[in-house]
Amino acid sequence: MNLFIENINEIKKIFNSNDDDSPTINPKKIKEGVSMITISLPWEEKELKNTYQLLSIIPNILYYNQILLHNAFFTPNKIVLIINDSEAAKVYELLRVKFYT
């Protein structure tokens, strides 16, 4: 199971509590230092062709700029990218230039 959260300290407290009902997790398996970029798509769900076009463009942008994609989630009206914190600003700018100029 993958959890993507913003407040890592609170989650560590929850998973490391002594409550018998709470799951236990190895803190070494918690990966920190990732960012989430959400791309809200301006079209309706029935226009999936546009979403599919973006799905082919975005990986190319990441590949040609040597940016590691940790995970991605797709819905008809949103695309969520999980990337390294250190590359978040660069990815945001690359996508902004490509799609909004």
PEVENKA-V415058 format. One record per pair of residues at least 12 apart in sequence whose ideal C-beta (glycine too) atoms are under 8 Angstrom apart, sorted by sequence separation. I is the first residue (numbers start at 1). GAP is how many residues later the second one is. D is the distance in Angstrom with one decimal. If there is no record, write none. Layout:
BEGIN
I_GAP_D / I_GAP_D
END
This chain:
BEGIN
69_12_6.3 / 70_12_4.3 / 41_13_7.2 / 69_13_7.2 / 70_13_6.3 / 69_14_6.1 / 70_14_7.5 / 12_15_6.5 / 39_15_7.5 / 68_15_6.9 / 67_16_6.3 / 68_16_6.3 / 67_17_7.8 / 12_18_7.0 / 11_19_7.8 / 39_19_7.9 / 55_19_6.6 / 62_19_8.0 / 68_19_7.5 / 67_20_5.2 / 58_21_6.8 / 62_21_7.9 / 8_22_6.9 / 51_23_7.3 / 58_23_7.3 / 67_23_7.0 / 8_24_5.8 / 55_24_7.4 / 67_24_5.9 / 51_25_6.1 / 54_25_6.6 / 65_25_7.1 / 51_26_7.9 / 65_26_7.9 / 48_28_6.0 / 51_28_7.7 / 62_29_7.1 / 65_29_6.1 / 4_30_7.6 / 45_31_4.1 / 4_32_6.1 / 45_32_6.3 / 44_33_7.9 / 61_33_5.5 / 43_34_7.5 / 61_34_6.8 / 41_35_7.6 / 34_36_5.7 / 41_36_4.8 / 40_37_6.8 / 41_37_6.4 / 58_37_7.3 / 61_37_6.2 / 40_38_5.7 / 41_38_7.0 / 31_39_7.8 / 39_39_6.7 / 38_40_6.0 / 39_40_4.3 / 38_41_7.5 / 39_41_7.6 / 57_41_7.2 / 38_42_5.1 / 39_42_7.4 / 37_43_7.2 / 38_43_8.0 / 36_44_6.0 / 37_44_4.6 / 36_45_7.1 / 36_46_5.7 / 37_46_6.7 / 35_47_7.4 / 34_48_5.4 / 35_48_5.8 / 34_49_6.6 / 35_49_7.2 / 34_50_6.2 / 35_50_5.0 / 33_51_6.3 / 34_51_6.3 / 37_51_6.6 / 33_52_4.8 / 33_53_7.4 / 35_53_3.8 / 37_54_6.0 / 37_55_6.1 / 39_56_6.9 / 37_58_7.3 / 4_67_7.7 / 2_69_6.7 / 4_78_6.2
END
